[in-house]
Amino acid sequence: MEDLDLYGVFLPSSAALALSAYVGLRVLASFLGKTGFYRAVWHRSLFNLALYISLVGGFSAAIDWFQ
C-alpha cells in the first residue's frame, strides 16, 4: 500500500485505514446502542476496542484482497 496525497500532505495508508475504521466504529456503536445490544455486553469499552481492532483488520484484509 502506498501513501495518500491529501492536498500536498502525505499520509500513510494505515492512518486512512485507522480513520475509516473509527468512523465505522462510531456508526456501529450508535446502532448497537439504539438496539439495546450493549445491555448484553459485560464491558462496553473492551467490546468497542475489540470491535475497532476487528474493523481495522477487516478493512486491511479487504484492501489487500482487492489489490
C-alpha positions in Angstrom: 0.0 0.0 0.0 1.2 3.5 -0.8 1.0 6.9 0.9 -2.1 9.0 0.3 -1.6 12.6 -1.1 -4.1 14.9 0.7 -3.6 18.4 -0.8 0.1 18.1 -0.6 0.2 16.3 2.8 1.3 12.7 2.5 -0.5 10.4 4.9 0.4 6.8 5.5 -2.2 4.4 4.3 -2.5 3.0 7.8 -3.7 6.4 9.1 -6.5 6.4 6.5 -7.3 2.8 7.4 -7.5 3.7 11.1 -9.7 6.7 10.4 -12.1 4.7 8.3 -12.3 2.0 11.0 -13.0 4.7 13.6 -15.9 6.1 11.5 -17.2 2.6 11.1 -16.9 2.0 14.9 -18.9 5.2 15.6 -21.7 4.1 13.2 -21.8 0.6 14.6 -21.7 1.8 18.2 -24.6 4.1 17.6 -26.6 1.3 16.0 -25.8 -1.1 18.8 -26.7 1.4 21.5 -30.0 2.1 19.9 -30.9 -1.5 19.6 -30.0 -2.3 23.2 -27.2 -4.7 22.4 -24.9 -3.2 25.0 -27.1 -4.5 27.8 -25.8 -8.0 27.0 -22.1 -6.8 26.9 -20.1 -7.2 30.1 -17.6 -4.3 29.5 -18.6 -1.8 26.8 -15.1 -0.3 26.4 -13.4 -3.6 25.9 -16.1 -4.6 23.4 -15.6 -1.4 21.5 -11.8 -1.9 21.4 -12.2 -5.4 20.1 -14.7 -4.2 17.5 -12.3 -1.4 16.4 -9.4 -3.9 16.0 -11.7 -6.2 14.1 -12.7 -3.4 11.7 -9.1 -2.4 11.1 -8.2 -6.0 10.3 -11.2 -6.5 8.1 -10.6 -3.3 6.2 -6.9 -4.2 5.8 -7.8 -7.6 4.5 -10.4 -6.2 2.1 -7.9 -3.7 0.7 -5.2 -6.4 0.2 -7.7 -8.7 -1.4 -8.9 -6.2 -3.9 -5.4 -5.1 -5.0 
